[in-house]
Amino acid sequence: MRGAGRVAHDGPMDDAMVESFLEDGFVKIEGAFPPRVAEDCARLLWKETGYDPEDPASWKAPVVWVAGMAQGPFAAAVNSPVLHEAFDVLVGEGRWQPRYSLGSFPLRFPHEEEPDDAGWHIEGSYLPEGAAHWHTNLRSRERALLMLFLFSEVTEADAPTRIRVGSHLDVPPVLEPYGEAGASFLELGPKVAAASADRPLAHATGHPGDVYLCHPFLVHAAQPHHGTHPRFMAQPPLYLDAPLELDRTDGNYSAVEFAIRRGLSETADPRAPEGARGTARPATTDPQSKLSPPANA
Ligand SMILES: O=C(O)CCC(=O)C(=O)O
């Protein structure tokens, strides 16, 4: 198993972040928001569970899902300058929507019972009219990133999220045949699990205040918690402000778009012209446009 890659953010973010994101499908930003903010978030989350932090006998279920939290500490966590800069680097300036809340918290408790939600999958990002399950398509409709926010200390023993490193490149060929309509996570789950089975494993461990920014197609899974400390995390989307484009005439691709093209190119006809196979550089690694492509490019 390999360790989760991390990106320093004491200087300007740059090509190292983009390269790591393209290769692995995620970057870990340590200290993305202050530990004190994480503590405040955790206190509010405990209230939602109805459990007593000091009394393990009260931790009745292996996982408690909390939907949306819009109190100040959650808005503060997602709006740190370092995260905004990273969103610009990976998604592109003006191409993502600011958020003022966080959602989708799988709070995992040490438990003998196995959770029923620990299969390999990618996230659904939109609910088509009349559909029962969330869907994903090749252009990652609505979702720019999957984000993992840590609110507790997460060691190997605390049920960290399992990540298949580089699996975001296996998913575009699975999605391509479904076109714009996409497919539900139920249909896609077994296919993306099979396509990424040989990828090395990483675990989303870290400290309160660390954030993993993941490509929306990163294949990941929960795991049973047989440790001692509850694991508090959020896994919300970063929403797109403009749809992803996979065929830009000016080549001004974001890192998220570029990775999708790279995933497609790995199964494409090797005789196809280079530009058509996604082998050009993303705009974010062009030294002339160091950080992010312009909005609506
Ligand atoms: O709880 C976790 O570690 C991951 C949960 C997850 O990926 C999900 O249920 O979508």
The ligand as an SDF file (V2000), in Angstrom:
LIG
                    3D

 10  9  0  0  0  0  0  0  0  0999 V2000
  -17.0890    6.8500    4.8460 O   0  0  0  0  0  0  0  0  0  0  0  0
  -16.2160    6.7360    4.0080 C   0  0  0  0  0  0  0  0  0  0  0  0
  -15.0400    6.5100    4.2850 O   0  0  0  0  0  0  0  0  0  0  0  0
  -16.5500    6.9120    2.5400 C   0  0  0  0  0  0  0  0  0  0  0  0
  -18.0210    6.9150    2.3060 C   0  0  0  0  0  0  0  0  0  0  0  0
  -18.3530    6.9920    0.8520 C   0  0  0  0  0  0  0  0  0  0  0  0
  -17.5230    7.0600    0.0130 O   0  0  0  0  0  0  0  0  0  0  0  0
  -19.7290    6.9880    0.4110 C   0  0  0  0  0  0  0  0  0  0  0  0
  -20.5700    6.3860    1.0760 O   0  0  0  0  0  0  0  0  0  0  0  0
  -20.0130    7.5530   -0.6620 O   0  0  0  0  0  0  0  0  0  0  0  0
  1  2  2  0
  2  3  1  0
  2  4  1  0
  4  5  1  0
  5  6  1  0
  6  7  2  0
  6  8  1  0
  8  9  2  0
  8 10  1  0
M  END
$$$$
